[in-house]
Structure formats: structure tokens, C-alpha cells
Amino acid sequence: MRKLWPYLLIAAVLGFTAQAFSQPAPRPCRRGGHHPRMDRPMIRRFEHGRRSFEFFLDLREELGLTDEQVDKLKSIKLEHQKAAIKTESELKLKRLELRELMEAGEPDEFAVKAKVEEIGELKTQLAMNRIDGGLKARKVLTDKQQKQLKELRKRPPKPLEEIKKKHK
């Protein structure tokens, strides 16, 4: 029996360490760290909350926007920001209601599914608002400016620090 103890001890240590090393690596935080989609230039611009009409305003010198065009783009931006704020607040409320339904002792499956559908509709509404704003903003540009914009979008994006300095 005395000869068996060292082998049992080694087996136990190996078993515990193997289990510890077999755990999956922690996932990166959703709000920080590197995200694979951030490598693609156009997505990187939009991931930071920048809508296409804001992008057009950033390029006013390069595109040669007139004061009238800038005013139209600003009004489009304001109109769509107001709609987005309303929809986002509704979305937050629906998510709270869903959490409340799920935390019930026995959640009502029908009510939960209905709430999830409402949340999906609000997300679709937000996406459609963004797309609608971008399309309206594009209509403000001339054909020449739209061609220039295509060329400008092919170049690598500016660093975020440079963009933030420009907006201060």
C-alpha cells in the first residue's frame, strides 16, 4: 500500500491540472478589446456610431459640399437621430419587459416569444432608419460628388483619434 501512494498522488495532481488547462479561454469583453470585424475599414467607421450622412459631413472639403448641401445633411442627421433615440428607448423597455417575463417562476412561452418578436421589429426599424438616412443623404450629393465618395471610401480610414479631434 505504501508503494501505491506516490502513484495515486501523481495521478490526482495530473487529473486536476489537466482539468484546469482544458477550460475554454475567456471570451473578450463585448465593449473592449479587439473585434475581428473592426479590421475592415468601412465597418470600422460604422461600428463607432458614425452614420453615412455624418461621414459625408466629415468629407465636406474633399467632396466640395455647398452650404446648402451641408444644411440638408445636418437636417437629415437630426431627423434620423430623433427617430433612433425614440426607437432605442422603446427597445430598452422591451428588453426589460422580456427580462421580467423570463425571471418569472414559470415564464409564459407565448408572451416571451411575442416580446422577442417585438424586439426584433424594433431592431429592424433601427436598421431601416439608418439605411433610409444614408439613402436620403446620398440624394443630396451630385453625381460627381458620389463618384468622389466612392474613391474616398477605397482609401484606408483615418485613425479614430484624428476623427475625434476634428469633431471637438
C-alpha positions in Angstrom: 0.0 0.0 0.0 2.9 2.4 0.8 4.3 2.0 -2.8 0.9 2.9 -4.2 0.6 6.4 -2.5 3.1 8.2 -4.7 1.4 7.0 -7.9 -2.0 7.9 -6.6 -0.8 11.4 -5.7 0.8 11.9 -9.1 -2.4 10.7 -10.8 -4.5 13.1 -8.7 -2.2 16.1 -9.5 -2.3 15.3 -13.2 -6.0 14.9 -13.1 -6.6 18.3 -11.5 -4.1 20.2 -13.7 -5.5 18.6 -16.9 -9.0 19.7 -15.9 -7.7 23.2 -15.2 -6.0 23.5 -18.6 -8.9 22.1 -20.5 -11.2 25.0 -19.6 -12.1 27.2 -22.6 -10.3 30.6 -22.8 -12.3 33.5 -21.6 -14.1 35.4 -24.3 -13.1 39.1 -24.8 -15.3 41.7 -23.4 -18.0 43.0 -25.7 -17.2 46.6 -25.0 -13.4 46.4 -25.2 -10.6 44.6 -26.8 -10.2 43.6 -30.4 -13.1 42.7 -32.5 -12.4 40.8 -35.8 -14.9 43.0 -37.8 -13.0 46.1 -36.8 -10.3 45.3 -39.3 -12.5 46.0 -42.3 -12.3 49.8 -43.0 -16.0 50.6 -43.8 -17.3 48.5 -40.9 -14.9 50.2 -38.6 -16.3 53.6 -39.4 -19.9 52.5 -38.8 -19.0 50.4 -35.6 -18.2 53.6 -33.9 -21.6 55.0 -34.3 -20.9 57.0 -37.4 -23.7 57.1 -39.9 -23.1 57.6 -43.6 -24.5 61.2 -43.5 -22.0 62.0 -40.8 -19.3 60.5 -43.0 -20.4 62.9 -45.8 -20.2 65.9 -43.4 -16.6 64.9 -42.4 -15.7 65.0 -46.1 -17.2 68.3 -46.9 -13.9 69.8 -48.1 -12.9 66.8 -50.1 -16.3 66.5 -51.7 -16.8 70.2 -52.2 -20.1 70.4 -50.4 -22.1 73.6 -50.7 -23.5 75.3 -47.6 -27.0 74.2 -48.8 -25.9 70.6 -49.0 -24.4 70.7 -45.5 -27.6 72.2 -44.1 -29.7 69.4 -45.8 -27.3 66.7 -44.5 -27.5 68.2 -41.0 -31.3 68.2 -41.0 -31.3 64.6 -42.3 -28.9 63.7 -39.5 -31.1 65.4 -36.8 -34.3 63.9 -38.1 -32.9 60.3 -38.1 -31.2 60.8 -34.7 -34.5 61.8 -33.2 -36.2 58.7 -34.6 -33.3 56.5 -33.5 -33.5 57.8 -29.9 -37.2 57.0 -29.7 -36.8 53.5 -31.1 -33.7 52.8 -28.9 -35.6 53.8 -25.8 -38.5 51.5 -26.8 -36.1 48.7 -27.4 -34.6 49.1 -24.0 -38.0 49.0 -22.4 -38.9 45.8 -24.4 -35.7 44.2 -23.3 -36.5 45.0 -19.6 -40.0 43.5 -20.1 -38.5 40.4 -21.6 -36.2 40.0 -18.7 -39.1 40.4 -16.3 -41.0 37.7 -18.2 -38.1 35.4 -18.1 -37.5 35.8 -14.4 -41.0 34.7 -13.6 -41.4 31.4 -11.8 -42.9 29.7 -14.9 -42.4 32.0 -17.9 -45.3 32.2 -20.3 -43.8 30.9 -23.5 -46.3 32.7 -25.8 -45.6 36.0 -24.1 -41.9 35.6 -24.2 -42.0 34.7 -28.0 -44.2 37.7 -28.6 -41.8 40.0 -26.8 -38.8 38.7 -28.7 -40.7 39.4 -32.0 -41.4 43.0 -30.8 -37.7 43.4 -30.0 -36.8 42.1 -33.5 -39.2 44.5 -35.1 -37.6 47.4 -33.3 -34.1 46.3 -34.3 -35.3 46.1 -37.9 -36.8 49.6 -37.5 -33.4 50.9 -36.3 -31.6 49.4 -39.2 -34.1 50.7 -41.7 -33.8 54.2 -40.2 -30.1 54.1 -40.7 -30.4 52.9 -44.3 -33.1 55.4 -45.1 -30.9 58.2 -43.7 -27.9 57.1 -45.8 -30.0 56.9 -48.9 -31.5 60.4 -48.3 -28.1 61.8 -47.7 -26.7 60.3 -50.9 -29.5 62.0 -52.9 -28.2 65.4 -51.6 -24.8 64.7 -53.4 -24.3 65.4 -57.1 -23.2 62.6 -59.5 -19.6 64.0 -59.4 -19.6 64.0 -55.6 -20.9 60.5 -55.5 -18.0 59.3 -57.7 -15.6 61.2 -55.5 -17.1 59.5 -52.5 -16.6 56.0 -54.0 -12.9 56.8 -54.5 -12.6 58.2 -50.9 -14.1 55.1 -49.4 -11.5 53.0 -51.1 -8.7 54.6 -49.1 -7.8 53.4 -45.6 -9.8 55.0 -42.8 -8.3 57.7 -40.6 -7.4 56.8 -37.1 -10.2 57.3 -34.6 -8.1 59.8 -32.6 -7.9 62.1 -35.6 -11.6 61.9 -36.2 -12.4 62.7 -32.6 -10.0 65.8 -32.7 -11.8 67.0 -35.8 -15.2 67.0 -34.0 -14.1 68.8 -30.9 
